[in-house]
């Protein structure tokens, strides 16, 4: 089992899922996907892109010159898409489990059922 992805990595991969993007477009997509909570700095992004490329999760798609500057586009690899799918499923499973437990909690409050009690057994010899 692989370790869970950190949120910036998850969002970078998610940003690249539909189509190749250049660095600043990835920054914008990550901000949108996170509801503005995560603002990647260019240095942080490009370090992450290099690491993810080394891991085979994304690759360079193409380069073009825009306003005299080189713009590199990145795309998700099949391995990156598979990892993103597994992580999305893991997160969904966790969210579903949490919602189920919250529903049970709410049902207990509505029905007036007694709260769960933790029973502690005395240690032997006491």
N, CA, C and O atoms as a MOPAC input file, in Angstrom:
PM7 MOZYME 1SCF
protein

 N      0.84800 1    -1.18200 1     0.00000 1
 C      0.00000 1     0.00000 1     0.00000 1
 C      0.89100 1     1.24200 1     0.00000 1
 O      1.86000 1     1.31700 1     0.75600 1
 N      0.56400 1     2.20100 1    -0.83700 1
 C      1.36000 1     3.42500 1    -0.90200 1
 C      0.85200 1     4.43000 1     0.12800 1
 O     -0.28900 1     4.36200 1     0.58500 1
 N      1.71700 1     5.34300 1     0.47100 1
 C      1.33400 1     6.39300 1     1.41800 1
 C      0.30100 1     7.30900 1     0.78200 1
 O      0.29600 1     7.49000 1    -0.43600 1
 N     -0.57900 1     7.89200 1     1.60000 1
 C     -1.53400 1     8.86900 1     1.05800 1
 C     -0.78800 1    10.05400 1     0.44600 1
 O      0.27800 1    10.44200 1     0.92400 1
 N     -1.35400 1    10.61600 1    -0.60200 1
 C     -0.75900 1    11.79700 1    -1.23600 1
 C     -0.98300 1    13.02300 1    -0.37100 1
 O     -2.02700 1    13.15900 1     0.26600 1
 N     -0.01700 1    13.90000 1    -0.34900 1
 C     -0.21800 1    15.19000 1     0.29700 1
 C     -1.16000 1    16.00600 1    -0.58300 1
 O     -1.22100 1    15.80500 1    -1.79700 1
 N     -1.88600 1    16.91900 1     0.03300 1
 C     -2.90000 1    17.66700 1    -0.70600 1
 C     -2.34500 1    18.39500 1    -1.93300 1
 O     -2.96900 1    18.32900 1    -2.99200 1
 N     -1.20400 1    19.08500 1    -1.84200 1
 C     -0.70400 1    19.76000 1    -3.05400 1
 C     -0.44300 1    18.78200 1    -4.20000 1
 O     -0.75600 1    19.08300 1    -5.35200 1
 N      0.12100 1    17.62400 1    -3.89600 1
 C      0.39000 1    16.62800 1    -4.93100 1
 C     -0.91000 1    16.12200 1    -5.54200 1
 O     -1.03300 1    16.02000 1    -6.76300 1
 N     -1.87400 1    15.80700 1    -4.68900 1
 C     -3.18000 1    15.34900 1    -5.16400 1
 C     -3.79900 1    16.38400 1    -6.09700 1
 O     -4.30700 1    16.03400 1    -7.16200 1
 N     -3.76000 1    17.65200 1    -5.70600 1
 C     -4.38000 1    18.70400 1    -6.50600 1
 C     -3.62600 1    18.98500 1    -7.80100 1
 O     -4.24700 1    19.32500 1    -8.80900 1
 N     -2.30900 1    18.85100 1    -7.79500 1
 C     -1.53900 1    19.00400 1    -9.03700 1
 C     -1.93000 1    17.91000 1   -10.02100 1
 O     -2.16500 1    18.18400 1   -11.19800 1
 N     -2.00000 1    16.67500 1    -9.54500 1
 C     -2.40600 1    15.57400 1   -10.42300 1
 C     -3.83300 1    15.77000 1   -10.91200 1
 O     -4.12800 1    15.52900 1   -12.08200 1
 N     -4.72100 1    16.20400 1   -10.02400 1
 C     -6.11700 1    16.44700 1   -10.41300 1
 C     -6.20900 1    17.56300 1   -11.45300 1
 O     -7.01300 1    17.48300 1   -12.38200 1
 N     -5.39300 1    18.59600 1   -11.30000 1
 C     -5.40100 1    19.70400 1   -12.26000 1
 C     -5.01700 1    19.22700 1   -13.65700 1
 O     -5.52100 1    19.73800 1   -14.65700 1
 N     -4.12700 1    18.24900 1   -13.71800 1
 C     -3.64500 1    17.74900 1   -15.00900 1
 C     -4.50000 1    16.62900 1   -15.58400 1
 O     -4.25400 1    16.19000 1   -16.70700 1
 N     -5.49900 1    16.15400 1   -14.84100 1
 C     -6.29500 1    15.01300 1   -15.30400 1
 C     -7.00100 1    15.27600 1   -16.63800 1
 O     -6.95800 1    14.40800 1   -17.51000 1
 N     -7.65000 1    16.43100 1   -16.83900 1
 C     -8.38400 1    16.60200 1   -18.09700 1
 C     -7.51000 1    16.89000 1   -19.31200 1
 O     -7.83400 1    16.47500 1   -20.42500 1
 N     -6.39600 1    17.60400 1   -19.10100 1
 C     -5.60300 1    18.04300 1   -20.25200 1
 C     -4.24500 1    18.54800 1   -19.79800 1
 O     -4.06800 1    18.88700 1   -18.62700 1
 N     -3.27700 1    18.60200 1   -20.71900 1
 C     -1.97600 1    19.17400 1   -20.37900 1
 C     -2.11500 1    20.66100 1   -20.04000 1
 O     -2.93700 1    21.36800 1   -20.62300 1
 N     -1.30800 1    21.11600 1   -19.09900 1
 C     -1.30000 1    22.52200 1   -18.68600 1
 C      0.13300 1    22.98900 1   -18.48600 1
 O      1.02600 1    22.18400 1   -18.22000 1
 N      0.35100 1    24.29400 1   -18.61400 1
 C      1.64900 1    24.87900 1   -18.28300 1
 C      1.64000 1    25.27700 1   -16.80600 1
 O      0.58800 1    25.28100 1   -16.16800 1
 N      2.79300 1    25.60400 1   -16.27800 1
 C      2.96000 1    25.84800 1   -14.84700 1
 C      1.98900 1    26.83300 1   -14.23500 1
 O      1.35700 1    26.52400 1   -13.22500 1
 N      1.85400 1    27.99900 1   -14.81500 1
 C      0.97600 1    28.99800 1   -14.20300 1
 C     -0.49700 1    28.60500 1   -14.30000 1
 O     -1.30100 1    28.98600 1   -13.44900 1
 N     -0.84600 1    27.84800 1   -15.33000 1
 C     -2.21800 1    27.32900 1   -15.41600 1
 C     -2.45600 1    26.29100 1   -14.32000 1
 O     -3.55100 1    26.21600 1   -13.76300 1
 N     -1.43600 1    25.49200 1   -14.01100 1
 C     -1.55100 1    24.51400 1   -12.91700 1
 C     -1.76500 1    25.24500 1   -11.59800 1
 O     -2.60000 1    24.83600 1   -10.79100 1
 N     -1.02300 1    26.31500 1   -11.37500 1
 C     -1.18700 1    27.10700 1   -10.15000 1
 C     -2.62800 1    27.58400 1   -10.02300 1
 O     -3.22400 1    27.49900 1    -8.94900 1
 N     -3.18700 1    28.08800 1   -11.12700 1
 C     -4.56800 1    28.56500 1   -11.11300 1
 C     -5.56600 1    27.44800 1   -10.86900 1
 O     -6.51700 1    27.62600 1   -10.10900 1
 N     -5.36500 1    26.30000 1   -11.50100 1
 C     -6.27000 1    25.16700 1   -11.31400 1
 C     -6.22500 1    24.64800 1    -9.87800 1
 O     -7.26200 1    24.31600 1    -9.30200 1
 N     -5.04000 1    24.58000 1    -9.30700 1
 C     -4.90800 1    24.12600 1    -7.91200 1
 C     -5.63800 1    25.09000 1    -6.98400 1
 O     -6.31800 1    24.66100 1    -6.05200 1
 N     -5.50100 1    26.37300 1    -7.23100 1
 C     -6.22000 1    27.36200 1    -6.41600 1
 C     -7.72800 1    27.16200 1    -6.54900 1
 O     -8.45100 1    27.20100 1    -5.55300 1
 N     -8.20400 1    26.94900 1    -7.77200 1
 C     -9.63800 1    26.71900 1    -7.99100 1
 C    -10.10800 1    25.43700 1    -7.31800 1
 O    -11.13300 1    25.43300 1    -6.63600 1
 N     -9.36100 1    24.34200 1    -7.50800 1
 C     -9.74900 1    23.06200 1    -6.92600 1
 C     -9.80200 1    23.10300 1    -5.40100 1
 O    -10.61100 1    22.41400 1    -4.78000 1
 N     -8.93600 1    23.91300 1    -4.81000 1
 C     -8.88600 1    23.99400 1    -3.34400 1
 C     -9.79000 1    25.09000 1    -2.79400 1
 O     -9.78200 1    25.35100 1    -1.59100 1
 N    -10.55600 1    25.72200 1    -3.64400 1
 C    -11.40300 1    26.82000 1    -3.18600 1
 C    -10.59400 1    28.00200 1    -2.67800 1
 O    -11.05500 1    28.75800 1    -1.82300 1
 N     -9.38200 1    28.15900 1    -3.20900 1
 C     -8.52400 1    29.27400 1    -2.82000 1
 C     -7.69800 1    29.01700 1    -1.56800 1
 O     -6.93600 1    29.88800 1    -1.14700 1
 N     -7.83300 1    27.83900 1    -0.96300 1
 C     -7.06800 1    27.54400 1     0.25500 1
 C     -5.58900 1    27.31900 1    -0.01700 1
 O     -4.74600 1    27.60600 1     0.83300 1
 N     -5.27100 1    26.80500 1    -1.20600 1
 C     -3.89400 1    26.45600 1    -1.51500 1
 C     -3.39300 1    27.31600 1    -2.66600 1
 O     -3.90600 1    27.24000 1    -3.78300 1
 N     -2.40100 1    28.12300 1    -2.38700 1
 C     -1.78500 1    28.98000 1    -3.39900 1
 C     -0.33300 1    28.53300 1    -3.55800 1
 O      0.52500 1    28.87800 1    -2.74500 1
 N     -0.06900 1    27.76800 1    -4.60300 1
 C      1.29300 1    27.28400 1    -4.83700 1
 C      2.16800 1    28.40700 1    -5.36600 1
 O      1.75000 1    29.18400 1    -6.22300 1
 N      3.35700 1    28.48300 1    -4.85900 1
 C      4.35100 1    29.40700 1    -5.39200 1
 C      5.06900 1    28.71300 1    -6.54800 1
 O      5.19300 1    27.48800 1    -6.55000 1
 N      5.53700 1    29.47300 1    -7.51800 1
 C      6.18900 1    28.84800 1    -8.67700 1
 C      7.34200 1    27.91000 1    -8.30000 1
 O      7.45000 1    26.81700 1    -8.85600 1
 N      8.19000 1    28.31700 1    -7.37900 1
 C      9.30700 1    27.45800 1    -6.98900 1
 C      8.85100 1    26.14200 1    -6.38700 1
 O      9.44300 1    25.09400 1    -6.64700 1
 N      7.79800 1    26.19500 1    -5.58400 1
 C      7.23400 1    24.98700 1    -4.99000 1
 C      6.63700 1    24.10400 1    -6.07100 1
 O      6.83900 1    22.88900 1    -6.07100 1
 N      5.89900 1    24.71600 1    -6.99600 1
 C      5.27400 1    23.94900 1    -8.07100 1
 C      6.31600 1    23.25700 1    -8.92400 1
 O      6.20300 1    22.05700 1    -9.17400 1
 N      7.33400 1    23.98500 1    -9.38100 1
 C      8.29000 1    23.38000 1   -10.29600 1
 C      9.11600 1    22.29700 1    -9.62100 1
 O      9.50900 1    21.32800 1   -10.27100 1
 N      9.38600 1    22.44200 1    -8.33900 1
 C     10.03700 1    21.35800 1    -7.59200 1
 C      9.15900 1    20.12400 1    -7.54400 1
 O      9.63900 1    19.00500 1    -7.72400 1
 N      7.85300 1    20.32700 1    -7.29700 1
 C      6.90600 1    19.21000 1    -7.27000 1
 C      6.77300 1    18.57400 1    -8.65100 1
 O      6.72000 1    17.34900 1    -8.76400 1
 N      6.71900 1    19.38700 1    -9.69300 1
 C      6.61300 1    18.84700 1   -11.05400 1
 C      7.82500 1    17.98400 1   -11.40000 1
 O      7.67600 1    16.91900 1   -12.00000 1
 N      9.02300 1    18.43300 1   -11.02600 1
 C     10.23000 1    17.64100 1   -11.27100 1
 C     10.16400 1    16.30700 1   -10.52800 1
 O     10.50500 1    15.26600 1   -11.08900 1
 N      9.72800 1    16.33700 1    -9.27400 1
 C      9.63000 1    15.11900 1    -8.45600 1
 C      8.60100 1    14.16400 1    -9.06100 1
 O      8.85800 1    12.96700 1    -9.19100 1
 N      7.44500 1    14.69500 1    -9.42600 1
 C      6.39000 1    13.85500 1    -9.99600 1
 C      6.80600 1    13.26700 1   -11.35100 1
 O      6.44100 1    12.13900 1   -11.68100 1
 N      7.56800 1    14.03700 1   -12.12600 1
 C      8.09200 1    13.51900 1   -13.39400 1
 C      9.10400 1    12.40400 1   -13.13100 1
 O      9.09100 1    11.38100 1   -13.81700 1
 N      9.97700 1    12.59400 1   -12.14600 1
 C     10.94600 1    11.55700 1   -11.78100 1
 C     10.24900 1    10.27800 1   -11.33400 1
 O     10.76000 1     9.17900 1   -11.54800 1
 N      9.07500 1    10.42400 1   -10.70800 1
 C      8.30800 1     9.26900 1   -10.23700 1
 C      7.44100 1     8.65500 1   -11.34800 1
 O      6.76700 1     7.65000 1   -11.12600 1
 N      7.46100 1     9.26000 1   -12.53200 1
 C      6.70800 1     8.72900 1   -13.65900 1
 C      5.21900 1     9.03100 1   -13.61600 1
 O      4.43600 1     8.37400 1   -14.30200 1
 N      4.81300 1    10.02500 1   -12.81400 1
 C      3.40100 1    10.34700 1   -12.66000 1
 C      2.92800 1    11.41200 1   -13.64100 1
 O      1.73300 1    11.52100 1   -13.91700 1
 N      3.85800 1    12.18800 1   -14.16300 1
 C      3.55400 1    13.15500 1   -15.21200 1
 C      4.76900 1    13.29100 1   -16.10000 1
 O      5.86000 1    12.83000 1   -15.76500 1
 N      4.56600 1    13.92700 1   -17.23300 1
 C      5.66200 1    14.10900 1   -18.18000 1
 C      5.44300 1    15.39300 1   -18.97000 1
 O      4.34300 1    15.94300 1   -19.02200 1
 N      6.52000 1    15.84500 1   -19.57500 1
 C      6.44000 1    17.03400 1   -20.41200 1
 C      5.63300 1    16.68900 1   -21.66100 1
 O      5.84100 1    15.64700 1   -22.28200 1
 N      4.71900 1    17.57300 1   -22.01500 1
 C      3.87300 1    17.35200 1   -23.19100 1
 C      4.43600 1    18.09500 1   -24.39700 1
 O      4.59300 1    17.52700 1   -25.47800 1
 N      4.73600 1    19.37300 1   -24.19200 1
 C      5.27600 1    20.19400 1   -25.27900 1
 C      5.79500 1    21.49900 1   -24.69200 1
 O      5.54200 1    21.82600 1   -23.53200 1
 N      6.51800 1    22.22800 1   -25.51300 1
 C      6.99100 1    23.55800 1   -25.13700 1
 C      6.61100 1    24.52600 1   -26.24600 1
 O      6.57100 1    24.16600 1   -27.42300 1
 N      6.33500 1    25.75200 1   -25.85000 1
 C      6.04500 1    26.79000 1   -26.83000 1
 C      6.53400 1    28.11800 1   -26.28500 1
 O      6.66200 1    28.29800 1   -25.07400 1
 N      6.80300 1    29.03800 1   -27.18600 1
 C      7.23200 1    30.37100 1   -26.79400 1
 C      6.00900 1    31.29000 1   -26.82300 1
 O      5.31100 1    31.39200 1   -27.83300 1
 N      5.77000 1    31.95200 1   -25.69600 1
 C      4.65500 1    32.89000 1   -25.56800 1
 C      5.21900 1    34.19200 1   -25.01800 1
 O      5.81200 1    34.20900 1   -23.93900 1
 N      5.03400 1    35.28100 1   -25.75700 1
 C      5.56300 1    36.59200 1   -25.35500 1
 C      7.05700 1    36.51700 1   -25.04700 1
 O      7.53300 1    37.13000 1   -24.09200 1
 N      7.78400 1    35.76700 1   -25.85700 1
 C      9.22900 1    35.67600 1   -25.71200 1
 C      9.70200 1    34.76900 1   -24.57900 1
 O     10.90000 1    34.70000 1   -24.30300 1
 N      8.78000 1    34.07700 1   -23.92400 1
 C      9.15400 1    33.18000 1   -22.82000 1
 C      8.75600 1    31.75600 1   -23.15600 1
 O      7.71500 1    31.50900 1   -23.76500 1
 N      9.61100 1    30.81500 1   -22.74500 1
 C      9.33300 1    29.40900 1   -22.97300 1
 C      8.26300 1    28.93900 1   -21.99000 1
 O      8.35400 1    29.19000 1   -20.78800 1
 N      7.26800 1    28.26400 1   -22.51000 1
 C      6.18700 1    27.72500 1   -21.67700 1
 C      6.16500 1    26.21000 1   -21.89300 1
 O      5.97500 1    25.73700 1   -23.01300 1
 N      6.35900 1    25.46000 1   -20.81400 1
 C      6.33500 1    23.99500 1   -20.88200 1
 C      4.99600 1    23.49300 1   -20.36500 1
 O      4.51400 1    23.92500 1   -19.31800 1
 N      4.40800 1    22.57700 1   -21.11600 1
 C      3.15500 1    21.94700 1   -20.72700 1
 C      3.44700 1    20.55900 1   -20.16600 1
 O      4.34700 1    19.86300 1   -20.63600 1
 N      2.67600 1    20.17000 1   -19.15600 1
 C      2.82000 1    18.86800 1   -18.51400 1
 C      1.52700 1    18.09300 1   -18.67900 1
 O      0.43800 1    18.66600 1   -18.72700 1
 N      1.66800 1    16.76800 1   -18.76700 1
 C      0.47600 1    15.91700 1   -18.83400 1
 C      0.62400 1    14.76700 1   -17.85300 1
 O      1.73100 1    14.34800 1   -17.51400 1
 N     -0.50500 1    14.27700 1   -17.41200 1
 C     -0.58200 1    13.14100 1   -16.51100 1
 C     -0.25300 1    11.87100 1   -17.29000 1
 O     -0.73400 1    11.68900 1   -18.40800 1
 N      0.55100 1    11.00300 1   -16.71500 1
 C      0.81700 1     9.70300 1   -17.32700 1
 C     -0.27900 1     8.72800 1   -16.89400 1
 O     -1.08800 1     9.04000 1   -16.02000 1
 N     -0.29700 1     7.55500 1   -17.50700 1
 C     -1.24700 1     6.52700 1   -17.07500 1
 C     -1.01200 1     6.15100 1   -15.61700 1
 O     -1.96100 1     5.92200 1   -14.86700 1
 N      0.26000 1     6.08800 1   -15.21900 1
 C      0.57600 1     5.77000 1   -13.81900 1
 C      0.06600 1     6.87400 1   -12.89200 1
 O     -0.43600 1     6.59100 1   -11.80500 1
 N      0.19300 1     8.12100 1   -13.32100 1
 C     -0.31500 1     9.23400 1   -12.52200 1
 C     -1.82600 1     9.21200 1   -12.40900 1
 O     -2.37600 1     9.48600 1   -11.34300 1
 N     -2.50100 1     8.88500 1   -13.50600 1
 C     -3.96500 1     8.79900 1   -13.49400 1
 C     -4.42600 1     7.66100 1   -12.58600 1
 O     -5.40400 1     7.80900 1   -11.85400 1
 N     -3.73000 1     6.53300 1   -12.63000 1
 C     -4.09400 1     5.39700 1   -11.77700 1
 C     -3.90500 1     5.74000 1   -10.30200 1
 O     -4.74500 1     5.40400 1    -9.46800 1
 N     -2.79500 1     6.41300 1    -9.98600 1
 C     -2.56800 1     6.82100 1    -8.59900 1
 C     -3.61600 1     7.82400 1    -8.14700 1
 O     -4.12000 1     7.72800 1    -7.02800 1
 N     -3.95100 1     8.78100 1    -8.99600 1
 C     -4.97700 1     9.76500 1    -8.66000 1
 C     -6.31800 1     9.07100 1    -8.42200 1
 O     -7.03500 1     9.42000 1    -7.48400 1
 N     -6.65700 1     8.10800 1    -9.24900 1
 C     -7.91400 1     7.36100 1    -9.08100 1
 C     -7.93100 1     6.61100 1    -7.74900 1
 O     -8.93400 1     6.64700 1    -7.03500 1
 N     -6.84700 1     5.94100 1    -7.41200 1
 C     -6.77400 1     5.21200 1    -6.12800 1
 C     -6.90200 1     6.15600 1    -4.95000 1
 O     -7.60600 1     5.86300 1    -3.98400 1
 N     -6.21500 1     7.29600 1    -5.03100 1
 C     -6.26000 1     8.26000 1    -3.92600 1
 C     -7.64400 1     8.88500 1    -3.79600 1
 O     -8.13200 1     9.08300 1    -2.68300 1
 N     -8.28000 1     9.19600 1    -4.92300 1
 C     -9.63200 1     9.75200 1    -4.88400 1
 C    -10.59400 1     8.74200 1    -4.25300 1
 O    -11.46000 1     9.12200 1    -3.46500 1
 N    -10.44700 1     7.46100 1    -4.59300 1
 C    -11.30100 1     6.42000 1    -4.00700 1
 C    -11.04800 1     6.29300 1    -2.50900 1
 O    -11.99200 1     6.13700 1    -1.73300 1
 N     -9.78400 1     6.35800 1    -2.09500 1
 C     -9.44300 1     6.27800 1    -0.66300 1
 C    -10.07300 1     7.44100 1     0.09600 1
 O    -10.66100 1     7.25200 1     1.16100 1
 N     -9.94800 1     8.63100 1    -0.45100 1
 C    -10.52900 1     9.80900 1     0.20100 1
 C    -12.05300 1     9.71700 1     0.25100 1
 O    -12.66900 1    10.08500 1     1.25100 1
 N    -12.65400 1     9.22700 1    -0.82600 1
 C    -14.11000 1     9.06200 1    -0.86100 1
 C    -14.56100 1     8.04300 1     0.18300 1
 O    -15.55800 1     8.25800 1     0.87200 1
 N    -13.82900 1     6.93400 1     0.30200 1
 C    -14.15100 1     5.92800 1     1.32100 1
 C    -14.07800 1     6.53400 1     2.71800 1
 O    -14.95900 1     6.29700 1     3.54500 1
 N    -13.04600 1     7.30500 1     2.98100 1
 C    -12.90900 1     7.95900 1     4.28800 1
 C    -14.05300 1     8.93800 1     4.53800 1
 O    -14.61200 1     8.97900 1     5.63400 1
 N    -14.39700 1     9.72000 1     3.52900 1
 C    -15.49100 1    10.69200 1     3.67100 1
 C    -16.82000 1     9.96500 1     3.89400 1
 O    -17.62900 1    10.38900 1     4.71900 1
 N    -17.04600 1     8.87300 1     3.16100 1
 C    -18.28000 1     8.10400 1     3.33300 1
 C    -18.38000 1     7.53700 1     4.74000 1
 O    -19.44300 1     7.57700 1     5.36100 1
 N    -17.26400 1     7.00600 1     5.24300 1
 C    -17.25800 1     6.43800 1     6.59500 1
 C    -17.54300 1     7.52600 1     7.63900 1
 O    -18.29100 1     7.29800 1     8.58900 1
 N    -16.95400 1     8.68600 1     7.46100 1
 C    -17.18400 1     9.79000 1     8.40100 1
 C    -18.64200 1    10.24500 1     8.35500 1
 O    -19.25000 1    10.48200 1     9.39900 1
 N    -19.20200 1    10.36700 1     7.15800 1
 C    -20.60700 1    10.78700 1     7.03700 1
 C    -21.55100 1     9.76000 1     7.65300 1
 O    -22.54300 1    10.12300 1     8.28400 1
 N    -21.24500 1     8.49000 1     7.47200 1
 C    -22.07000 1     7.43300 1     8.05600 1
 C    -22.06000 1     7.54200 1     9.58700 1
 O    -23.10400 1     7.41100 1    10.22500 1
 N    -20.91700 1     7.77400 1    10.15500 1
 C    -20.82000 1     7.89000 1    11.60400 1
 C    -21.49600 1     9.16500 1    12.11200 1
 O    -22.10600 1     9.16800 1    13.18100 1
 N    -21.38400 1    10.23100 1    11.34800 1
 C    -22.08800 1    11.45600 1    11.73000 1
 C    -23.60300 1    11.26300 1    11.66800 1
 O    -24.33100 1    11.80700 1    12.49800 1
 N    -24.07300 1    10.50100 1    10.70000 1
 C    -25.51200 1    10.21000 1    10.61000 1
 C    -25.97300 1     9.41200 1    11.82200 1
 O    -27.03900 1     9.67400 1    12.37900 1
 N    -25.15800 1     8.42900 1    12.22900 1
 C    -25.50400 1     7.65100 1    13.42800 1
 C    -25.54600 1     8.54400 1    14.65500 1
 O    -26.42800 1     8.41000 1    15.50300 1
 N    -24.59800 1     9.44500 1    14.74400 1
 C    -24.56000 1    10.37200 1    15.88100 1
 C    -25.82900 1    11.21300 1    15.91200 1
 O    -26.45000 1    11.39100 1    16.96100 1
 N    -26.20300 1    11.72700 1    14.74200 1
 C    -27.40700 1    12.54900 1    14.65800 1
 C    -28.63900 1    11.72800 1    15.01200 1
 O    -29.52600 1    12.22200 1    15.70800 1
 N    -28.71200 1    10.48300 1    14.54600 1
 C    -29.85800 1     9.61700 1    14.85000 1
 C    -29.96600 1     9.37100 1    16.35200 1
 O    -31.06900 1     9.34500 1    16.89700 1
 N    -28.84500 1     9.19300 1    17.01600 1
 C    -28.85900 1     8.98400 1    18.46600 1
 C    -29.37400 1    10.22200 1    19.18700 1
 O    -30.09800 1    10.11000 1    20.17600 1
 N    -29.01500 1    11.36800 1    18.71000 1
 C    -29.48800 1    12.61400 1    19.33600 1
 C    -30.99600 1    12.78500 1    19.14900 1
 O    -31.70300 1    13.18900 1    20.07200 1
 N    -31.47400 1    12.47500 1    17.95700 1
 C    -32.89100 1    12.65200 1    17.64300 1
 C    -33.75300 1    11.67100 1    18.43000 1
 O    -34.81400 1    12.04500 1    18.93100 1
 N    -33.30900 1    10.42000 1    18.54500 1
 C    -34.11300 1     9.39900 1    19.23200 1
 C    -33.96700 1     9.44800 1    20.74300 1
 O    -34.71400 1     8.78800 1    21.46600 1
 N    -33.01200 1    10.22400 1    21.21600 1
 C    -32.81200 1    10.31300 1    22.65800 1
 C    -32.15000 1     9.08800 1    23.25100 1
 O    -32.20200 1     8.88700 1    24.46500 1
 N    -31.53400 1     8.27300 1    22.42800 1
 C    -30.86700 1     7.07300 1    22.91900 1
 C    -29.72000 1     7.44800 1    23.84300 1
 O    -29.09000 1     8.49300 1    23.67500 1
 N    -29.45400 1     6.59200 1    24.81300 1
 C    -28.34700 1     6.89400 1    25.72700 1
 C    -27.02100 1     6.90800 1    24.98200 1
 O    -26.84900 1     6.23200 1    23.96700 1
 N    -26.11600 1     7.67300 1    25.49400 1
 C    -24.78400 1     7.75600 1    24.89600 1
 C    -24.03100 1     6.46200 1    25.14300 1
 O    -24.27000 1     5.74000 1    26.11100 1
 N    -23.11600 1     6.20400 1    24.23100 1
 C    -22.27600 1     5.02400 1    24.43200 1
 C    -21.40800 1     5.23600 1    25.65300 1
 O    -20.91900 1     6.33500 1    25.91600 1
 N    -21.23200 1     4.15400 1    26.39200 1
 C    -20.39500 1     4.23100 1    27.59500 1
 C    -19.16800 1     3.36100 1    27.37500 1
 O    -19.24000 1     2.27000 1    26.81000 1
 N    -18.07500 1     3.86700 1    27.82900 1
 C    -16.83700 1     3.11200 1    27.75300 1
 C    -16.71100 1     2.32600 1    29.04300 1
 O    -16.64200 1     2.90000 1    30.12900 1
 N    -16.68100 1     1.02800 1    28.91800 1
 C    -16.54600 1     0.19100 1    30.09700 1
 C    -15.07800 1    -0.17300 1    30.24200 1
 O    -14.45500 1    -0.69300 1    29.31600 1
 N    -14.54900 1     0.10300 1    31.39600 1
 C    -13.16200 1    -0.17700 1    31.66100 1
 C    -13.12100 1    -1.31100 1    32.65600 1
 O    -13.67000 1    -1.21000 1    33.75300 1
 N    -12.48000 1    -2.37600 1    32.27700 1
 C    -12.33100 1    -3.50200 1    33.17900 1
 C    -11.18800 1    -3.21100 1    34.14900 1
 O    -10.14000 1    -2.69500 1    33.76300 1
 N    -11.41100 1    -3.54500 1    35.38600 1
 C    -10.34300 1    -3.37200 1    36.37600 1
 C     -9.23300 1    -4.35900 1    36.09400 1
 O     -9.47600 1    -5.49200 1    35.67700 1
 N     -8.04200 1    -3.92600 1    36.31900 1
 C     -6.89400 1    -4.80100 1    36.10100 1
 C     -6.95400 1    -5.97000 1    37.06900 1
 O     -7.45300 1    -5.81400 1    38.18400 1
 N     -6.46600 1    -7.12000 1    36.68100 1
 C     -6.49000 1    -8.29100 1    37.56800 1
 C     -5.77200 1    -7.99000 1    38.87600 1
 O     -4.73900 1    -7.32000 1    38.90000 1
 N     -6.33300 1    -8.49400 1    39.94500 1
 C     -5.70600 1    -8.30600 1    41.26500 1
 C     -6.16500 1    -7.05800 1    41.98200 1
 O     -5.69200 1    -6.79200 1    43.08700 1
 N     -7.05000 1    -6.29200 1    41.41400 1
 C     -7.52500 1    -5.07700 1    42.07700 1
 C     -8.74600 1    -5.34800 1    42.85500 1
 O     -9.29200 1    -4.44100 1    43.48200 1

